[in-house]
Each structure stands twice: as C-alpha cells, then as structure tokens.
Amino acid sequence: MIPPRLTTSRQPLRLLQDRVATGLITAGGVGVLMAILAIGVFLVWETLPLLAIGDTLALAKLSPMAWGTLKAALSALLFAIPVALGAAIYSALFMSARLRSRIKPTLEMMEAIPGVVVGFIAGLILAPWVERHLASTLVLIIWLPLSAALAGLLWQLTKTRLRRYFPLSWAGLWLVPWLAIMMALALWLTPWIEQQWLGGDLRLLLDQRFGIDYATRNALIVGIAMGFAVIPGIYSLAEDALADVPNTLIEGAQALGASRWQALWKVALRAAGPGVFSAVMIGAGRAVGETMIVLMASGNTALLSASPFEGMRTLSAAIAIELPEAAPGGLTYHLLILAALVLFIFTFLVNTLAEVVRQRLRRRYRQMGGPS
C-alpha cells in the first residue's frame, strides 16, 4: 500500500522541522567536540608554568601515583578480562536464547552500581575478611577456575544420556551449585592446610621469609573490587561483537569438519576480534579513571611496589584528595593539573582507538555479508 503523500501546505513545515532537528544535532555534536578540546587546552595551559619552575625534581612526585594507577588498572583487568570474556563467549555462542534474554540484561545492570558503593563494600567488608582469611582467598582465586574446568571435563566424559539432564546451553545454572560446593570445600580445607604446612599464619610467613608486608587495603582488594565494576562494560561490548558474527561463518566451519571449539577459536573470535579488543580497551579506560573504588579500597599510600599485598595511590585519587586544598598557582596545583592531563590523554587515546577498531569491525562485516 502506497502511503499518503503530504499536502503542499505541510511540506515546507516538515522541511523546516527537519532542518531545525539537523541543526540541533549538529550543534550538539560540535559543542561536545569543542568542550573536549577546551578541556584539553585548559589542562595544557595550566601545566605550562611547570616549565618555568626550577625544581624539576618535583615531577618525580608523580611517579608513585602513575605507577599506582597502572598497578590498580592491571590488577582490575587481570580479574575482569577472563571472567567478562568467558561470560561473553558462553552467552553469545552457547547459551540458550531463553536464558540469554534473562541473564544478559541482569549482568548489564551491574554497571549501574555506583563506584562509591563498590568501594564501600570493598573497604569495610571485603578487606577485613581477606586480611583474616588470606590463604582462603588465594586458594579461591586459583581453585574456582580449576573447578569450572573440572566440571567441563566431567561433562565431556559423561554419557550422552546424562548430558541431557545437564545441557551445555544451561550450564550457567547447573554450574552454580557445583561452584558453591567447591567454594565450601576450599574454605573448609584451607585453614587445615595453612595450619599444617604454613605455620598457621600465611601473613606472618610472608613477612618473615620473604619480607612482604601485608596492608589491609591493597592492590588485591582493588583488583577484585574494580574488576567487579569493570566486568559489565567489557562483557556487554564483547558479547554484542560475538553475537553479531554471522552464523554462516560458524556453520560453514563446522560443515568443513571443524569442532565447536575450533569454530569458536579460529572463526568467531577472529571475526569479532576488533570488537573484543575495543571492549577490553574501554574497560582499561574505565579502570584507569576510576576514583572512588581506589580511594576507599586502597591504602592510599604512594609506593613504588609491585607487591599485590601493599597499597598504592592513583592519579585520580590524588586529584580528588589534594586538589580542593591546593593553592591555585602553586607547585602542587600544577602537578595535580598535570596528573589530570595525563589521565585525559590516556582516556582520549583509549576511546579513540576503541572507536577505530569498532569501525574496522563494521567494515569487516560488510565484506562478509553480515549485519552492518
């Protein structure tokens, strides 16, 4: 059916509305770009006086904070990337459509949790618990992934009749009680192992034998807490990239004799590689710029230490704490502005790289005949 054409009297009004809407959208986009440019120019301008200050050694004060920023971001990514990418791969390629429609929105809603709430829980609940049960925490970090791999091995070795009761597409549900049992087993056995083999106190052993001082709020706590906050963003973007891979590619690989794992590793991940990389880079940008979680979950001590059991101080946390009390025009003020400039440049470059990679992914899909 042909839609009715607009009358001659209404056509100029429609054209005027289209032009106004186009002008507003264009002005909004240009305004955002100008605001970003203005922020960059302001930060550069405020850091220029550092060149006129004779005490160049003052720049060394940023080194512990820059190291703490990288240390916190790396700790978070080491925790978040395996969990987020594993969940994205399973959700996009293996999970049933019915379960995926319920699980994915739930995981994406985790991103709405404020960072101050995560930092509060990490600083006041998680940190004291880990301090009292350090050995159990380290065992859980290692044992839970091994338990998941063991569950997969047992599922592969079971008979086809039993697999019908535990389908792979619903593994996200029947794995929960298995992991809960494995966690309870680890928490039950670890104190006995610590008492028998480690002298009863792992922290004391680390201090006496290796000289490692344990701080209540440290990089381990920051990595777990910030990783929890970063997981939803990485998962959502990576899952979308994997789900948009044309099914014809995977089906064609399996038709040529490839197993499901080979089709996943050599076809799906390669096709969605730019999107997955973009998700990881955006997660890295979030981890570097996070303030409240690091402020509340770390010891906030400027240390050049690679130990995960010692605290750190990041650039964003230093800006939040010291900038309100820094005298405008002083050395501390300009150093904090320089720290803000470093964070601005890093975040800008990361987001730009992620967008370039995303555009590359879209062009690849057009060449494959998939969705654009």
KEZAKE-625660 format. One line per 2 residues: their letters; for each residue x, y, z of N, C-alpha, C. Coordinates in steps of 0.001 Angstrom, whole numbers, plus 500000, padded with zeros to 6 digits. Atoms other than C-alpha are relative to their C-alpha. Example, Ala and Ser with C-alpha at 12.3 -4.5 7.8 and 13.67 -1.06 7.14 Angstrom:
<rs>
as = 500890:498810:500000:512300:495500:507800:500900:501200:500000  499180:498810:499940:513670:498940:507140:499230:501090:500730
</rs>
This chain:
<rs>
mi = 500841:498810:500000:500000:500000:500000:500884:501250:500000  499211:498776:500110:501392:503418:498982:499555:500976:501079
pp = 500393:499064:498949:501476:505850:501952:499517:501309:499394  500514:498729:500518:499542:509090:501501:501091:501062:499979
rl = 499012:498946:500143:501598:511999:500281:499560:501230:500793  500302:498793:499254:501849:515188:502290:499431:501065:499078
tt = 500559:498906:500771:499833:518125:501144:501066:501067:499771  499024:498960:500355:501637:521068:499581:500217:500973:501142
sr = 499881:499042:498901:500933:523266:502616:500823:499460:501163  499266:500588:498876:502581:520813:505051:501453:499687:499652
qp = 498628:500323:500375:505746:520123:503046:501017:501024:500495  499018:499036:499455:507512:523421:503963:500174:499868:501505
lr = 499893:500178:498553:506719:522817:507656:500843:498777:500339  499199:501187:499762:508177:519312:507502:501476:500253:499684
ll = 498616:499673:500338:511305:520613:505740:500629:500884:501071  499488:499132:498947:511670:523302:508409:500319:499204:501261
qd = 499747:500846:498829:511371:520734:511200:501251:499140:499812  498813:500810:500262:513984:518502:509546:501270:500838:500110
rv = 498810:499154:499944:516408:521406:509185:500319:500420:501426  499769:499612:498604:515924:522512:512779:500582:498825:500786
at = 499484:501173:499293:516445:518960:514073:501437:499702:499589  498630:500231:500471:519540:518540:511877:500958:501031:500575
gl = 499160:498955:499435:520909:521859:513082:500276:499790:501478  499800:500243:498577:520368:520983:516745:500950:498837:500244
it = 499110:501159:499840:522044:517591:516367:501438:500384:499649  498659:499576:500398:524984:519138:514523:500619:500916:501054
ag = 499487:499089:498974:525315:521896:517108:500383:499247:501267  499660:500789:498820:525237:519343:519915:501300:499247:499820
gv = 498751:500711:500253:527970:517261:518290:501204:500919:499997  498891:499044:500015:530146:520287:517607:500266:500535:501406
gv = 499813:499505:498636:529523:521530:521164:500770:499021:500869  499270:501007:499227:530735:518235:522643:501475:499997:499615
lm = 498607:499967:500448:533879:518310:520499:500718:501243:500502  499379:498769:499514:534555:521930:521445:500243:499939:501502
ai = 499810:500119:498554:534067:521135:525136:501208:499116:500320  498840:500869:499787:536570:518260:524932:501287:500740:499653
la = 498819:499236:500395:539033:520487:523067:500330:501072:501034  499776:498959:498995:538549:523263:525640:500606:499417:501277
ig = 499424:500647:498812:539274:520855:528500:501474:499697:499775  498607:500299:500300:542458:519702:526799:500870:501250:499976
vf = 499236:498747:500050:543601:523281:526100:500200:500572:501399  499879:499479:498628:542888:524309:529701:501049:499218:500790
lv = 499031:500811:499264:544882:521392:531130:501428:500267:499519  498663:499714:500529:547815:522082:528803:500472:501374:500462
we = 499649:498639:499596:547756:525794:529633:500389:500060:501474  499715:499958:498570:547722:525163:533379:501271:499232:500371
tl = 498757:500724:499702:550692:522786:533174:501234:500700:499441  498849:499284:500545:552907:525206:531231:500865:500660:501065
pl = 499124:499394:498978:554076:527020:534411:500995:499039:500625  499021:500937:499454:555822:523805:535469:501354:500133:499308
la = 498742:499844:500724:558420:524526:532781:500819:501166:500531  499292:498839:499462:559282:527826:534472:500471:499798:501429
ig = 499592:500273:498618:559786:526238:537904:501334:499270:499968  498668:500590:500038:563416:525404:538604:500068:498621:500612
dt = 499954:501276:499291:562628:522420:540863:499384:498908:499125  500526:501030:500899:562262:519842:538096:499854:498655:500692
la = 500137:501273:499300:562639:517051:540621:498597:499810:500572  501361:500128:499489:559101:517818:541737:499157:499093:499120
la = 500750:500894:500881:557897:515899:538684:500117:498551:500433  499833:501378:499524:559244:512748:540333:498919:499618:500994
kl = 501071:500310:499061:556395:513049:542822:498838:499289:499321  501095:500662:500723:554025:511847:540109:500299:498534:499702
sp = 499641:501374:500375:555945:508624:539524:499293:498952:500845  500734:501024:499228:554497:506672:542500:498516:499958:499679
ma = 501423:499982:500313:550985:507810:541586:499719:499438:498619  500160:500600:501326:551435:506929:537920:500153:498482:500069
wg = 499827:501442:499818:552737:503517:538963:498788:499399:500701  501188:500499:499320:549812:503102:541349:498796:499915:499087
tl = 501100:500043:500966:547376:503935:538538:500102:498778:499101  499806:501173:500856:548872:501306:536252:499823:498700:500786
ka = 500111:501192:499172:549048:498804:539100:498541:499674:500305  501418:500217:499711:545393:499278:540034:499251:499549:498750
al = 500688:500374:501237:544245:499099:536399:500364:498584:499578  499582:501347:500378:546315:495983:535718:499383:498947:500908
sa = 500624:500944:499073:545004:494270:538852:498532:499782:499657  501413:500123:500352:541426:495016:537830:499804:499231:498706
ll = 500156:500683:501284:541923:493830:534250:500353:498523:500091  499663:501415:499817:543602:490594:535352:498832:499228:500604
fa = 501174:500647:499417:540465:489831:537350:498801:500055:499059  501231:499786:500759:537866:491220:534928:500020:499343:498621
ip = 499979:500449:501393:539047:490154:531464:499656:498519:499865  500394:501407:500165:538925:486343:531920:498528:499745:500305
va = 501402:500220:499630:535550:486487:533658:499064:500597:498949  500892:499321:500941:533991:489011:531252:500017:499335:498628
lg = 499929:500619:501326:535260:487409:528042:499458:498573:500023  500580:501337:499895:534402:483913:529254:498482:500044:500013
aa = 501457:499860:499963:530867:485028:530072:499454:500443:498654  500471:499528:501301:530570:486839:526728:500018:498876:498966
iy = 499919:501113:500953:531723:483808:524733:498885:498988:500245  501041:500979:499704:529367:481459:526535:498612:500567:499699
sa = 501319:499402:500196:526423:483875:526418:499660:500150:498522  500282:499725:501409:526779:484689:522722:499931:498747:499147
lf = 499844:501139:500905:527658:481278:521290:499457:498682:500535  500406:501290:499441:526484:478551:523679:498680:500067:500771
ms = 501176:499909:499142:523717:479816:525966:498718:499977:499179  501295:500030:500676:520104:479160:525038:499422:501417:499923
ar = 500557:498660:500207:518146:482139:523731:499115:500424:501165  500883:499665:498877:515664:481954:526592:500799:500435:501217
lr = 499178:499642:498844:518342:482024:529285:500790:501272:499730  499232:498805:500343:520345:484674:527435:499165:501258:500143
sr = 500864:498829:499893:517377:487027:527344:499790:500448:501433  500143:499651:498586:517326:486962:531155:501341:500315:500661
ik = 498695:499825:499360:520993:486728:532058:500688:501275:499529  499265:498855:500523:522394:489420:529762:499519:501327:500582
pt = 500410:498723:499377:520195:492323:530999:500389:500094:501471  499621:499983:498588:520948:491298:534583:501462:500375:500174
le = 498582:499671:499909:524696:491416:534022:500265:501440:499588  499800:498621:500426:524451:494722:532186:499524:500997:501052
mm = 500474:499108:498936:522520:496234:535098:501038:500173:501103  498936:499851:499003:525583:495639:537283:500801:501280:499785
ea = 499229:498799:500290:527181:498610:535535:499388:501232:500643  500659:498859:499366:524628:500898:537186:500324:500136:501475
ip = 499636:499901:498586:526013:500148:540655:501033:501109:500169  499032:498905:499835:527776:503339:541847:501337:499490:500520
gv = 498671:500386:499555:531504:503080:542347:500201:500190:501486  499840:499760:498559:531201:504506:545852:499427:498844:500808
vv = 500580:501151:499302:529000:501561:546837:500961:498815:499942  499029:501093:500136:531505:499050:545468:501211:500254:500884
gf = 498858:499677:499153:534344:500871:547210:499691:499875:501474  500402:500128:498597:532420:500980:550489:499995:498539:500437
ia = 500034:501424:499666:531797:497235:550432:501405:499412:500016  498648:500540:500067:535379:496508:549407:500849:500448:501185
gl = 499166:499476:498930:536929:498750:552053:499588:499557:501389  500480:500289:498655:534750:497886:555031:499613:498543:500230
il = 500428:501398:499839:533697:494283:554357:501030:499046:499393  499110:500932:500687:535956:492614:551792:501419:500042:500562
ap = 498605:499881:499536:539308:493986:553009:500227:499337:501356  499768:500707:498723:538930:492850:556668:499849:498487:499881
wv = 500179:501453:500158:537663:489428:555558:501226:499375:499345  498813:500532:500665:540597:488903:553202:501192:500022:500941
er = 498893:499943:499047:543005:490001:555938:499948:498829:500975  500130:501132:499073:541620:487324:558277:500129:498659:499298
hl = 499991:501266:500743:541420:484654:555547:500808:500168:498713  499176:499762:501180:544280:485493:553190:500250:498705:499228
as = 499739:501270:500680:545142:481863:552423:498754:499499:499280  501242:500450:500636:541497:481009:551713:499694:500829:498756
tl = 500250:499148:501165:541212:483987:549370:500875:499602:498821  499092:500388:501080:544277:482985:547361:499630:498635:499432
vl = 500417:501324:500484:543070:479387:547176:498746:500106:499139  501222:499831:500782:539645:480510:545936:500288:500588:498623
ii = 499666:499384:501280:541196:482667:543222:500551:498957:499026  499430:501038:500856:543057:479633:541909:499038:498823:499813
wl = 500786:501216:500010:540576:476875:542768:498706:500129:499193  501276:499858:500707:537361:478293:541274:500151:499831:498483
pl = 499837:500301:501433:538672:478441:537653:500311:498535:499729  499716:501423:500173:540082:474949:538072:498745:499156:500208
sa = 501254:500718:499778:536716:473781:539416:499093:500072:498781  500802:499874:501219:534957:475162:536345:500560:499117:498887
al = 499389:500876:501005:537458:473366:534097:499748:498526:500321  500293:501374:499600:536942:470169:536098:498561:499624:499681
ag = 501398:500266:500346:533187:470457:535637:499849:499755:498502  500051:500216:501439:533700:470780:531882:500571:498651:499594
ll = 499403:501306:500309:535950:467728:531826:499051:498866:500383  500948:501032:499583:533429:465648:533800:498797:499950:499065
wq = 501133:499963:500939:530640:466791:531480:500381:499327:498686  499559:500603:501258:532699:465722:528465:500123:498491:500117
lt = 499804:501428:499814:533373:462290:529962:498716:499244:500307  501257:500674:499674:529769:461566:530941:499340:499442:498732
kt = 500718:500605:501107:527476:459511:528767:498975:500975:499428  500936:499111:500685:525138:461111:526283:498676:500082:500742
rl = 501275:500007:499283:522117:460081:528378:500013:500980:501167  499912:499077:498868:523345:462063:531389:500136:501449:499549
rr = 499849:498631:500479:524206:465088:529284:498652:500656:499730  501322:499430:500239:520513:465509:528507:499459:500702:501235
yf = 500447:499357:498766:519913:466381:532148:500850:501228:500345  499118:498859:499759:522825:468876:532142:500451:500574:498651
pl = 499631:499487:501325:522724:470578:528720:501003:501145:500111  498976:498955:500005:525616:472847:527839:499384:501386:499893
sw = 500639:498692:500148:523238:475660:526917:499443:500530:501315  500482:499573:498687:522042:475760:530553:501078:499810:501072
ag = 498907:500186:499039:525451:475321:532157:500125:501181:500953  499954:498842:499117:525163:478831:533576:499192:499833:501263
lw = 500816:500248:498807:522580:477486:536028:500503:498811:500793  499600:501173:499208:523751:473991:536933:501449:500084:500477
lv = 498658:499802:499477:527325:475226:537428:500006:500731:501342  500041:499206:498759:526217:477500:540286:500100:499115:501238
pw = 499835:500853:498806:525647:474717:542873:501341:499270:500029  498694:500655:500030:528832:472972:541698:501089:500933:500543
la = 499002:499049:499529:530925:476109:542256:499790:500336:501470  500256:499755:498576:529208:476707:545596:500577:498878:500859
im = 499437:501143:499267:530197:473204:546726:501524:500070:500006  498546:499883:500077:533764:473716:545521:500520:501127:500888
ma = 499600:498895:499133:533948:477043:547346:499935:499598:501465  500119:500466:498618:532701:475499:550579:501107:499005:500340
la = 498921:500962:499769:535234:472686:550196:501337:500703:500200  498742:499263:499864:538094:475152:549719:500055:500744:501327
lw = 500018:499267:498730:537043:477265:552712:500134:499053:501196  499904:500962:498913:536851:474110:554829:501407:499419:500122
lt = 498686:500648:499978:540219:472638:553825:501154:500985:500180  498868:499071:499978:542354:475776:553559:500522:500291:501402
pw = 499433:499763:498655:542607:476544:557330:500829:498825:500507  499216:501165:499581:543791:472988:557958:501337:499952:499271
ie = 498748:499990:500763:546370:473240:555150:500918:501111:500491  499186:498887:499497:547534:476616:556443:500619:499664:501347
qq = 499486:500373:498683:547923:475200:559943:501089:498942:499896  499064:501100:500095:549798:472097:558829:501256:500355:499214
wl = 498893:499771:500916:552039:473419:556074:500589:501411:500078  499536:498610:500041:552311:477201:556531:500199:500598:501383
gg = 499746:499490:498662:552770:477506:560270:498837:500707:500643  501189:499430:499380:549255:478702:560949:499669:501414:499591
dl = 500282:498613:500384:549545:482238:559544:500794:500325:498743  499339:499714:501261:550317:482977:555906:500610:501394:499989
rl = 499458:498631:499990:550797:486713:556511:501320:500061:500753  498756:500023:499234:553429:486049:559176:501113:499303:499216
ll = 499009:500705:500810:555190:483597:556853:500530:500898:498895  499560:499096:501055:555281:486149:554023:500920:501089:500549
dq = 499178:498945:499404:556727:488754:556376:501372:499476:500424  498742:500510:499461:559388:486573:557969:500901:499406:498925
rf = 499176:500694:500984:560545:484570:554962:500284:500850:498773  499835:499251:501239:560019:486940:552039:500044:501510:500211
gi = 499982:498569:499733:559847:490341:553735:498854:500759:499365  501169:499373:500620:556426:491070:552239:499054:500478:501090
dy = 500895:499420:499010:554370:493427:554359:498578:500015:499436  501395:500061:500458:550599:492912:554142:499244:501204:500549
at = 500858:498872:499614:548381:496006:554169:498544:499577:499862  501414:500397:500013:544677:495690:554919:499344:500349:498679
rn = 500547:499562:501284:543721:497670:551820:501145:500068:499014  498857:500173:500883:545955:496719:548951:499545:499797:498561
al = 500300:500172:501418:546160:496025:545221:499088:498805:499751  500880:501159:500161:544462:492644:545639:498541:500393:500204
iv = 501368:499549:499737:541366:494270:547143:499515:500910:498879  500371:499093:501087:541387:496994:544489:499714:499215:498723
gi = 500215:500789:501203:541706:494404:541717:498666:499278:500009  501282:500709:499915:538719:492395:542954:498841:500978:499887
am = 501109:499047:499983:536524:495448:543609:499852:500715:498663  500077:499287:501267:537397:497402:540474:499725:499047:498851
gf = 500320:500983:501026:537331:494236:538389:498517:499701:499949  501448:500200:499944:533760:493668:539559:499264:501137:499305
av = 500645:498853:500634:532893:497183:538373:500257:500065:498501  499632:499935:501413:534644:496768:535009:499371:498872:499193
ip = 500518:501177:500702:533195:493344:534141:498774:500307:499139  501198:499812:500835:529731:494534:532927:500279:500714:498686
gi = 499710:499283:501238:531148:497005:530401:500727:499142:498982  499268:500874:500921:533627:494548:528895:499087:498894:499485
ys = 500899:501092:500395:531028:491778:528878:498995:500462:498944  501059:499548:500895:528341:493826:527153:500530:500244:498589
la = 499457:499690:501322:530525:495104:524305:500545:498749:499313  499457:501214:500598:532319:491789:523765:498884:499043:499589
ed = 501115:500897:500323:529050:489848:523836:499278:500457:498744  500637:499480:501205:527496:492126:521232:500849:499703:498760
al = 499125:500276:501141:530543:491719:518981:499951:498529:499607  500039:501434:500306:530447:487916:519259:498633:499581:499469
ad = 501341:500367:500448:526680:487714:518831:499718:500481:498581  500219:499468:501346:526875:489783:515615:500802:499283:498933
vp = 499270:500773:501008:529243:487335:513941:498998:499181:499191  500974:500755:500808:527308:485835:511006:500043:498504:500306
nt = 500069:501432:499711:526111:482321:511793:500517:499144:498847  499531:500770:501152:527046:481252:508280:501488:499677:500114
li = 498569:500267:499846:530732:481549:509199:500235:498799:500904  499817:501104:499060:530456:479221:512193:499442:498705:499416
eg = 500583:501191:500588:528145:476797:510412:500856:499474:498852  499133:500437:501087:530444:476743:507390:501256:499308:500514
aq = 498814:500639:499424:533451:475943:509578:499674:498607:500526  500390:501313:499498:531581:473090:511261:499661:499047:498859
al = 500306:500856:501148:530400:471815:507894:501271:499469:499342  498722:500439:500557:534037:471595:506800:500761:499068:500924
ga = 499389:500965:499101:534808:469372:509788:500573:500579:501270  499475:499392:498778:535797:471860:512478:499078:499693:501182
sr = 500790:500193:498785:534700:471154:516030:499434:501342:500464  500580:498763:499482:532697:473677:518021:501085:500902:500577
wq = 498915:499205:499430:535837:474790:519860:500872:500615:498904  499198:499472:501103:537808:475174:516601:499259:501120:499279
al = 500777:498939:500637:534974:477192:515056:499976:501256:500859  499982:498854:499093:534913:479391:518159:501345:500705:499959
wk = 498674:499411:499848:538665:479915:518380:500541:500590:498694  499376:499586:501249:539601:480208:514706:499086:500808:499092
va = 500927:499272:500868:536453:481759:513231:499310:501128:500760  500803:498995:499299:534218:483532:515749:500868:501058:500674
lr = 499164:499029:499287:536953:485126:517860:500810:500857:499042  499272:499189:500973:538912:486234:514810:499091:501018:499338
aa = 500929:499063:500626:535852:487783:513219:499599:501114:500950  500406:499006:498999:534871:489545:516451:501189:500591:500737
gp = 498812:499523:499312:538467:490315:517432:500049:501501:500205  499982:498554:499778:538261:494081:516828:498998:500459:501048
gv = 500986:499616:498995:535073:494348:518880:500402:499581:501397  499522:500463:498697:536535:492280:521709:501138:500888:500493
fs = 498906:499107:499635:539680:494401:521669:499468:501362:500423  500614:498727:499631:537537:497534:521756:499388:499934:501390
av = 500597:500152:498664:535675:496212:524810:501059:500014:501084  498924:500041:499011:538926:495497:526632:500614:501383:500186
mi = 499406:498675:499897:540315:498955:525841:499091:500964:500743  500923:499141:499267:537182:500690:527079:499987:499628:501474
ga = 499887:500410:498603:537370:498616:530257:501273:500515:500642  498748:499455:499471:541006:499691:530656:499869:501487:500283
gr = 500218:498582:499747:539969:503317:530312:499168:500245:501242  500808:499876:498779:537330:502835:532989:500843:499705:501243
av = 499177:500358:498845:539854:501186:535308:501005:501093:500337  499021:498953:499747:542421:503946:534878:499345:501235:500616
ge = 500653:498797:499510:539925:506732:535529:499164:499821:501249  500823:500233:498810:538127:505111:538476:500619:500686:501212
tm = 499518:499217:498853:538368:507230:541636:499532:499426:501323  500540:500314:498674:536056:506195:544464:500393:498610:500461
iv = 499650:501359:499595:536820:502468:544433:501442:499960:500491  498602:499988:499593:540566:503064:544575:500176:500794:501284
lm = 499869:499145:498824:540143:505800:547153:499581:499278:501272  500531:500658:498812:538180:503565:549522:500557:498596:500207
as = 499546:501386:499874:539715:500154:548806:501508:499854:500049  498536:500072:499951:543434:501003:548659:500498:500696:501263
gn = 499413:499345:498836:545773:502137:551391:500292:501463:499771  499764:498600:500365:546173:505459:549537:501405:500451:500400
ta = 498612:499703:499690:549936:505323:550042:500809:499954:498712  499224:499894:501236:552290:506422:547263:501249:499137:500109
ll = 498897:500951:499930:554550:503375:546943:500338:499498:498608  499540:500640:501232:556656:502087:544059:500272:498534:500299
sa = 499891:501401:499619:555962:498448:544821:499150:499163:499064  500737:500927:500864:554913:495530:542642:499222:498966:500791
sp = 500683:500993:499178:553550:493524:545579:498493:500224:499971  501461:499839:499960:549797:492858:545380:499458:500165:501415
fe = 500449:499911:498611:549657:492944:549197:500301:501363:500618  499741:498650:499509:550699:496602:549508:499092:500990:499298
gm = 500907:499005:500542:548688:499714:548900:500623:500811:498882  499526:499118:501053:549011:502346:546200:499192:501288:500041
rt = 500737:498747:500152:547892:505835:545314:499948:500344:498524  500163:499740:501416:546496:506621:541890:499901:501495:499729
ls = 500091:498602:500387:546427:509868:539959:498623:500580:500296  501352:499492:499773:542661:510196:540157:499707:500180:501483
aa = 500211:499865:498561:542630:509576:543915:500760:501198:500557  499231:498849:499541:545382:512159:544444:499316:501308:499626
ia = 500719:498789:500418:543419:514738:542454:498784:500236:500887  501209:499849:499178:540251:514067:544440:500327:500444:501423
ie = 499663:499686:498610:542039:514372:547788:500683:501364:500128  499131:498851:499786:544562:517161:547282:499583:501261:499255
lp = 500332:498809:500775:543087:519489:544659:499155:501013:500777  500758:498982:499257:540482:521121:546984:500853:500822:500963
ea = 499163:499290:499040:543296:522102:549377:501243:500616:499363  498814:499450:500666:545934:523044:546777:499775:501470:499679
ap = 500088:498563:500280:546621:526762:546459:500135:500238:498505  499892:499723:501444:545925:527999:542902:501318:500701:499664
gg = 498734:499419:500414:549182:528762:541140:501214:499374:500648  498878:500632:499332:551328:526669:543477:500490:498771:499264
lt = 499403:501172:500639:553515:523725:542606:499077:498790:500081  500908:501145:499843:551076:521158:543999:498813:500109:499052
yh = 501139:499781:500901:548238:522691:541999:500359:499619:498572  499615:500291:501378:550130:522488:538716:500345:498523:499813
ll = 499725:501434:500096:551299:518951:539447:498706:499198:499898  501285:500684:500081:547711:517860:540013:499329:500227:498648
il = 500527:499750:501343:546665:519529:536761:500735:499148:498975  499244:500888:500888:549475:517618:535036:499498:498562:500111
aa = 500562:501345:499820:548108:514402:536537:498664:499870:499275  501278:500018:500723:544677:515300:535175:500225:499957:498494
lv = 499691:500016:501436:546221:515941:531746:500427:498607:499546  499580:501368:500343:547861:512508:531765:498788:499073:499913
lf = 501214:500824:500043:544533:510852:532602:499135:500353:498792  500804:499563:501138:542754:512918:529939:500553:499440:498692
if = 499382:500489:501231:545247:511965:527217:499838:498487:499883  500120:501456:500058:545187:508292:528136:498569:499580:499674
tf = 501403:500360:500256:541383:508100:528228:499591:500350:498585  500343:499585:501357:541076:510040:524971:500577:499039:498972
lv = 499368:500916:500945:543548:507777:523179:499348:498615:500033  500623:501316:499884:541926:504611:524528:498640:499983:499318
nt = 501327:499956:500618:538421:505653:523482:500084:500181:498488  499825:499824:501442:539636:506807:520072:500413:498692:499336
la = 499571:501284:500535:541427:503510:519497:498851:498999:499977  501137:500916:499960:538322:501595:520572:499004:500304:498888
ev = 500941:499639:501065:536157:503537:518112:500553:499646:498630  499387:500376:501277:538614:502996:515263:499872:498495:499773
vr = 500111:501457:500116:538610:499265:515967:498558:499592:499730  501413:500323:500226:534797:499232:516087:499601:500274:498548
qr = 500291:499708:501406:534585:500886:512665:500623:498951:499083  499383:501063:500786:537011:498299:511336:499153:498731:500041
lr = 500860:501168:499872:534729:495570:512655:498786:500128:499094  501174:499811:500854:531744:497051:510831:500355:499808:498530
rr = 499593:500198:501402:533655:497185:507539:500247:498535:499701  499764:501427:500201:534684:493551:508003:498675:499265:499835
yr = 501305:500659:500123:531047:492531:508493:499360:500286:498646  500566:499693:501311:530027:494355:505327:500645:499132:498915
qm = 499322:500854:500971:532642:492421:503385:499555:498547:500090  500451:501377:499814:531388:489153:504904:498531:499831:499657
gg = 501413:500103:500279:527800:489976:504070:499147:499930:501227  500739:500025:498746:526762:490222:507716:499341:501334:500249
ps = 500658:498755:499663:524909:492992:509543:500999:501137:500059  499115:498856:500020:526410:496455:509108:499840:500854:501240
</rs>
